[in-house]
Amino acid sequence: MTSAADVPPPAGGVFGTASDQEAVERAARAAAPITADVEAIGAMDPGVRAALYRLLSSLADNKYMLGRRYAEWCTGAPLLESAVAAAAMAQDELGHARSFYPLLRGFPEAAEAHTVEGKGWQDRPTQALAMLDRPFRTWGELIAVSAIADTAFSVLLSVATGPGYEPLRQRARKILQEEEAHWVHARGWLRRLATDELHLANLAEALGKAWESAATWFGRSDDPAMAVLVTKGILSAEPDELRTTLRARVAPTLESGGPALVAVLDRPLPWERWSDAERRLAID
């Protein structure tokens, strides 16, 4: 009997042939930066501006790629209600990305950046987690990423609600409201999949990879860019605090699967594969 954890992804790529130039041009016009935001960015210290640009770029690309991966399961989820949930989450994540990209266009650093909504976006690399470079192989992998990586983005946004950078604060508050439903969905499926002893090892592997990617995404303990953002009040917590918060959020749910699942949260993080420039792990 096939488990929901082993349901293969649907065939074909949903976005593989997207080439509507008119739609791309409409999106580019809508993504034009707001004058007030551009002025605020121009008044920033260059070091702060560079750190903020890196964070926003990473958030935008991760949200965009996560939305794409969710969308690929709109017709391949194990249950009809799960397909509906995948579609809703995809729409949410793409909307979140869509709210971040206009901010990037107001930064001088964006002049040569490969932002997704620019011309030829299908062929450009992103700054998303490496685990989002390819489609999810099973439904269990989607749930693992939703429970840990998607939650990691929410953990960071939860400490970005201060007055340090108003455009991020505004977006963070709205996104966090929408993300609560994603967490409820992931938590429910984790508990369901954790009862399937036959596929528990595969679930643990998927959770372990998601944890490595998400926990390192916050940066090293002494990450200079994160330190600058905390000092300027744009963020209110440093990387180690963010990791602790993420672990506390997911650990109680993983306990339903026994010690094997919780143990993935205590593995040494593979910093030898971490790239500060790309803000992600190299593919293992």
C-alpha positions as CSV (number, residue, x, y, z in Angstrom):
1,M,0.0,0.0,0.0
2,T,1.4,3.4,-0.9
3,S,1.8,5.9,1.9
4,A,0.9,9.6,1.4
5,A,4.5,10.3,2.3
6,D,5.6,8.5,-0.9
7,V,3.2,10.0,-3.3
8,P,5.4,11.1,-6.3
9,P,5.2,14.7,-7.6
10,P,3.0,15.3,-10.6
11,A,4.6,15.0,-14.0
12,G,5.8,18.0,-15.8
13,G,6.7,21.5,-14.7
14,V,3.8,23.9,-14.1
15,F,6.0,26.9,-14.9
16,G,8.3,25.4,-17.5
17,T,6.6,27.1,-20.4
18,A,5.6,30.4,-18.9
19,S,6.4,33.0,-21.5
20,D,3.6,35.5,-21.6
21,Q,5.6,38.7,-22.3
22,E,2.6,41.0,-21.8
23,A,2.0,39.5,-18.3
24,V,5.7,39.9,-17.5
25,E,5.5,43.5,-18.5
26,R,2.4,44.2,-16.4
27,A,4.1,42.6,-13.4
28,A,7.2,44.8,-13.9
29,R,5.1,47.9,-14.1
30,A,3.2,47.0,-10.9
31,A,6.5,46.2,-9.2
32,A,7.8,49.8,-9.6
33,P,9.2,51.0,-6.3
34,I,7.4,53.6,-4.2
35,T,9.1,57.0,-4.2
36,A,9.0,57.3,-0.4
37,D,10.7,53.9,0.0
38,V,13.4,54.8,-2.5
39,E,14.1,58.0,-0.5
40,A,14.3,56.2,2.8
41,I,16.7,53.6,1.3
42,G,18.9,56.4,-0.2
43,A,19.2,57.9,3.3
44,M,20.5,54.7,4.8
45,D,24.1,54.0,5.7
46,P,25.6,51.8,2.9
47,G,26.4,49.0,5.3
48,V,22.8,48.8,6.6
49,R,21.4,49.1,3.1
50,A,23.5,46.3,1.8
51,A,22.5,44.0,4.7
52,L,18.8,44.8,4.3
53,Y,19.0,44.2,0.6
54,R,20.5,40.8,1.1
55,L,17.8,39.9,3.6
56,L,14.9,41.1,1.4
57,S,16.3,39.4,-1.7
58,S,16.5,36.1,0.2
59,L,13.0,36.5,1.6
60,A,11.6,37.4,-1.8
61,D,13.3,34.5,-3.7
62,N,12.5,31.9,-1.0
63,K,8.8,32.9,-0.9
64,Y,8.7,32.8,-4.7
65,M,10.3,29.4,-5.0
66,L,8.3,28.0,-2.2
67,G,5.1,29.1,-3.9
68,R,6.2,27.4,-7.1
69,R,6.9,24.1,-5.3
70,Y,3.6,24.2,-3.5
71,A,1.8,24.9,-6.8
72,E,3.4,21.8,-8.4
73,W,1.3,19.7,-6.0
74,C,-2.1,21.3,-6.7
75,T,-3.1,18.2,-8.7
76,G,-0.8,15.7,-7.0
77,A,-1.6,15.8,-3.3
78,P,-2.8,12.6,-1.6
79,L,-6.2,14.1,-0.7
80,L,-8.5,16.6,-2.5
81,E,-8.5,18.8,0.6
82,S,-4.7,18.7,0.5
83,A,-4.6,19.8,-3.1
84,V,-6.8,22.7,-2.2
85,A,-4.5,23.6,0.6
86,A,-1.4,23.4,-1.6
87,A,-3.1,25.7,-4.1
88,A,-4.0,28.2,-1.3
89,M,-0.5,28.1,0.1
90,A,1.1,28.6,-3.3
91,Q,-1.1,31.6,-3.8
92,D,-0.1,33.0,-0.4
93,E,3.6,32.5,-0.9
94,L,3.6,34.0,-4.4
95,G,1.7,36.9,-3.0
96,H,4.3,37.3,-0.3
97,A,7.1,37.3,-2.9
98,R,5.2,39.8,-5.0
99,S,5.1,42.2,-2.0
100,F,8.9,42.0,-1.5
101,Y,10.1,42.4,-5.1
102,P,9.0,46.1,-5.5
103,L,11.1,46.9,-2.4
104,L,14.2,45.5,-4.0
105,R,13.9,47.7,-7.1
106,G,14.4,50.8,-4.8
107,F,17.9,49.6,-3.9
108,P,21.0,50.7,-5.9
109,E,22.2,47.1,-5.5
110,A,19.3,46.0,-7.6
111,A,20.7,47.6,-10.8
112,E,22.4,44.4,-11.8
113,A,20.5,41.9,-9.6
114,H,18.7,38.9,-11.1
115,T,15.3,39.6,-9.7
116,V,12.7,37.0,-10.7
117,E,10.3,39.4,-12.3
118,G,12.8,40.9,-14.7
119,K,13.1,40.0,-18.4
120,G,14.2,36.4,-18.8
121,W,13.3,35.5,-15.2
122,Q,12.9,31.8,-16.0
123,D,16.6,31.4,-16.7
124,R,18.0,33.4,-13.8
125,P,19.3,31.9,-10.5
126,T,17.6,32.8,-7.2
127,Q,18.9,33.2,-3.7
128,A,16.4,30.7,-2.4
129,L,17.4,27.7,-0.2
130,A,19.1,25.0,-2.3
131,M,16.4,22.5,-1.3
132,L,14.0,24.6,-3.3
133,D,16.0,24.3,-6.5
134,R,14.1,21.1,-7.5
135,P,10.6,19.9,-7.1
136,F,9.6,18.0,-3.9
137,R,9.9,14.3,-4.6
138,T,7.2,13.2,-2.1
139,W,4.3,14.7,-0.2
140,G,6.3,14.0,3.0
141,E,9.1,16.3,1.7
142,L,6.6,19.1,1.0
143,I,5.3,18.8,4.6
144,A,8.8,18.8,6.0
145,V,9.7,21.9,4.2
146,S,6.4,23.6,5.1
147,A,6.8,22.7,8.8
148,I,10.4,23.8,9.1
149,A,11.6,26.1,6.3
150,D,8.3,28.0,5.9
151,T,8.1,28.3,9.6
152,A,11.7,29.7,9.7
153,F,10.7,32.5,7.4
154,S,7.8,33.3,9.7
155,V,10.1,33.2,12.8
156,L,12.3,35.8,11.1
157,L,9.4,38.0,10.1
158,S,8.1,37.9,13.7
159,V,11.2,39.8,14.8
160,A,10.9,42.3,11.9
161,T,7.9,44.1,13.3
162,G,9.8,47.0,14.9
163,P,10.1,50.6,13.5
164,G,13.5,50.1,11.9
165,Y,12.2,49.7,8.4
166,E,8.5,50.4,8.0
167,P,7.9,48.6,4.6
168,L,9.2,45.3,6.1
169,R,7.2,45.8,9.3
170,Q,4.0,46.3,7.3
171,R,4.5,43.2,5.2
172,A,5.6,41.1,8.1
173,R,2.5,41.7,10.1
174,K,0.2,40.7,7.2
175,I,2.3,37.7,6.2
176,L,2.4,36.3,9.7
177,Q,-1.4,36.3,9.8
178,E,-1.6,34.2,6.6
179,E,1.2,31.9,7.6
180,E,-0.6,30.7,10.7
181,A,-2.9,28.5,8.4
182,H,0.2,27.0,6.8
183,W,1.6,26.0,10.2
184,V,-1.7,24.4,11.2
185,H,-1.8,22.4,7.9
186,A,1.9,21.3,8.3
187,R,1.4,20.3,11.9
188,G,-1.6,18.2,11.2
189,W,0.2,16.3,8.4
190,L,3.3,15.8,10.4
191,R,1.4,14.1,13.1
192,R,-0.4,12.0,10.5
193,L,2.8,10.9,8.7
194,A,4.6,10.3,12.0
195,T,2.3,7.3,12.7
196,D,3.4,5.6,9.5
197,E,6.3,3.4,10.8
198,L,7.1,2.1,7.4
199,H,8.1,5.5,6.1
200,L,9.3,7.1,9.3
201,A,12.9,7.0,8.3
202,N,12.2,8.9,5.0
203,L,10.2,11.5,6.9
204,A,13.1,11.9,9.4
205,E,15.5,12.4,6.4
206,A,13.3,15.1,4.9
207,L,12.9,16.9,8.2
208,G,16.7,16.7,8.8
209,K,17.5,18.3,5.4
210,A,14.8,21.0,6.0
211,W,16.2,21.7,9.4
212,E,19.8,22.1,8.1
213,S,18.7,24.5,5.4
214,A,16.3,26.6,7.6
215,A,18.5,26.8,10.7
216,T,21.6,27.8,8.8
217,W,19.5,30.4,6.8
218,F,19.5,32.6,9.9
219,G,23.3,32.9,9.5
220,R,26.2,32.1,11.8
221,S,26.1,33.3,15.4
222,D,28.4,36.2,14.5
223,D,26.8,37.0,11.1
224,P,27.8,40.7,10.5
225,A,24.8,41.5,8.3
226,M,22.3,40.2,10.9
227,A,24.2,42.1,13.6
228,V,23.8,45.3,11.7
229,L,20.0,44.8,11.2
230,V,19.6,44.1,14.9
231,T,21.6,47.2,15.9
232,K,19.5,49.4,13.7
233,G,16.2,48.0,15.0
234,I,15.2,46.3,11.8
235,L,15.3,42.9,13.5
236,S,15.0,42.3,17.2
237,A,16.7,38.9,17.5
238,E,20.1,37.5,16.5
239,P,20.7,34.2,14.6
240,D,21.0,31.9,17.7
241,E,17.8,33.3,19.2
242,L,16.0,32.7,15.9
243,R,17.2,29.1,15.8
244,T,16.1,28.6,19.4
245,T,12.6,30.0,18.6
246,L,12.3,27.8,15.5
247,R,13.2,24.6,17.4
248,A,10.8,25.5,20.2
249,R,8.0,25.9,17.6
250,V,8.5,22.6,15.8
251,A,9.8,20.2,18.4
252,P,6.5,19.6,20.2
253,T,4.9,18.4,17.0
254,L,7.9,16.2,16.1
255,E,7.7,14.5,19.5
256,S,4.6,12.7,18.2
257,G,6.9,10.7,15.9
258,G,9.2,9.7,18.7
259,P,12.9,10.4,19.4
260,A,14.0,9.8,15.8
261,L,12.2,12.9,14.6
262,V,13.1,15.2,17.4
263,A,16.8,14.1,17.1
264,V,17.0,15.8,13.7
265,L,16.9,19.1,15.4
266,D,20.0,18.4,17.4
267,R,22.3,17.4,14.6
268,P,25.4,19.6,14.1
269,L,24.7,22.1,11.4
270,P,26.8,21.7,8.3
271,W,28.4,25.1,8.3
272,E,31.2,23.8,6.0
273,R,28.6,23.9,3.2
274,W,27.3,27.4,4.1
275,S,27.8,30.3,1.7
276,D,27.6,33.8,3.2
277,A,27.4,35.3,-0.3
278,E,24.5,33.2,-1.5
279,R,22.9,32.9,2.0
280,R,22.3,29.1,1.6
281,L,23.9,25.7,1.9
282,A,25.6,24.1,-1.1
283,I,23.7,21.1,-2.3
284,D,24.9,17.9,-0.5
